[in-house]
Amino acid sequence: MRIGGISLVQLLGAINFMLLMFQLFSGQRWIQVKPGLHRKAGLVFVATATVHGLLAIFTTH
């Protein structure tokens, strides 16, 4: 599945990487954010990682 010429799996992978870096930087307090934002970003990360993994599994078989 492609959106604008880029694979949806690759797009979700890039989004997951950005969310992972945000979680790392805010968890280490290298950037200051409210705890609620850190928690919400974590939930979005789990959701996008799940969709990313499922799409990767289904598109390779």
URLIN-V10375 format. One record per pair of residues at least 12 apart in sequence whose ideal C-beta (glycine too) atoms are under 7 Angstrom apart, sorted by sequence separation. I is the first residue (numbers start at 0). J is the second residue. D is the distance in Angstrom with one decimal. If there is no record, write none. Layout:
# URLIN-V10375
i->{I;I}
j->{J;J}
d->{D;D}
This chain:
# URLIN-V10375
i->{25;22;21;22;18;22;18;19;18;15;18;15;14;15;11;15;11;12;11;8;11;8;7;8;8}
j->{37;40;40;41;40;44;43;44;44;44;47;47;47;48;47;51;50;51;51;51;54;54;54;55;58}
d->{4.9;6.2;5.6;6.0;6.0;6.3;6.3;6.7;4.1;6.6;6.7;5.5;5.6;5.3;5.5;5.8;6.1;5.9;3.8;6.3;6.9;5.0;6.2;5.0;6.3}
